[in-house]
């Protein structure tokens, strides 16, 4: 009995003075905050409790009171890129004045939570399905090109990595599972290859700390990353979602990943987002462009950071007959159309970076670096970088189709010679024949088919698997068609679970 009494006395004497502070997993040691911003920080403590948030870069203290649910939110001003810094969260009212006057932050105060090694720089959200999720180590028997060489030189204390653990949920959750790491061979090996190459390019060009938060899941549908309210505009989407649906469909269930992996992040002050998804939506390609546009609008509305940059990968060519699907070029076309529907958004083309027998291309460096090209040119205003040319229009001169392009300051060319086998021509009968002559002059492509004397339409790389060879300034041009003729919808069957190889 005496021991029990002594134990309780000990607890009273040495327990923390203030109430405990609980923070989401992404507010932690090694994190990155967006530079020159008012960054949102939040967490939980006792309802009505005052919390003092102190930042070592400017020695300021911000005071906030937790609401009736115990949640508190505060905005802190961040300077130009730099670090490392500390952030302290303290609930002891008696210490508020002392903390305001404190110089560098002391550690070890009772009742306080201190985050160490915090950097100020550029923060990006990285989302999508398996080709965003695919780690540098690859999937089983599916390697990433260049991993060994990259792991030998990837160490960078100012590149910080956070991966959200997979979690599908019927209702929104408050936090995620994950942790921040500095880039080194161990952390990079288990991190998204596409996101890593994107971040590495930003670090190299901008010379500031970069923080990457990856929230992805192989095989996930676009619908899974959206709120139910947004999906009302798409009657083909089944909105009668139950817990049984979440348990069965997981990453393909509408709203499940928005609730479980995105909602907890919303409000984390960042620069923009990158996206690599689309394969799962091939059977539902016909409304993908407006669906994706609505998703981006919803994310922006929720984040309350205006029309933040949104850069995405066009899915790479692959022989979809291997999983019972076809006509992925129609989904690629929808992704191309999405550029015109989403403000401050651009698409990275991967027509030369696919894999005929694998839906997970090995060329992740190309994916990440091309996303970085878009960000550096359009968000950070870096001059001298190449851009992706895009089909503009076709004119007809007798039996010759002349194709012109937007954003084609340099001349177009073919990657492997002076002509291409990837063009087809049709007349008014809508029957396509291989082009017999294809050549380029400056920024025009000329296409002729001996079997079509009165051409009406041209298609380039218009099939599932193709090695794209039409280039501009070192970058591929998307597959395209000059017609808008109706096509038969592809199968709506689910197909194989190709995105969950582990």
Secondary structure, DSSP 8 states (H G I E B T S, - for coil): -HHHHHHHHHHHHHS-SS---EE-TTSSTT-EEETTSEEEEEEE-STT-EEEEEETTTTEEEEEE--TTSEEEEEEE--SSEEEEEEEEE--GGGHHHHHH-SS--S--TTEEEEEEEEEEEEEEEEESHHHH-BTT-BTTB--TTHHHHHTT--EEEEEEEE------SS--S-----EEEESHHHHHTSBHHHHHHHHHHHHHH-SEEEEEEEE-TT--GGGGS-HHHHTT-TTS-----HHHHHHHGGGSTTHHIIIIIGGGTT---SEEEEE--GGGGGGGGGHHHHHHHHHHHHHHHHTSSS-EEEEE------GGGGT---THHHHHHHHHHHHHSTTEEEE--TTS--TT-SS-S-HHHHHHHHHHHHHHHTS--TT-----EEEEEEEETTEEEEEEES-SS-EEETTBS--S-EEEE-TT--EEE-SEEEEETTEEEEE-TT-SS--EEEES-SSS----EEETTEE---EES----------S----TT---
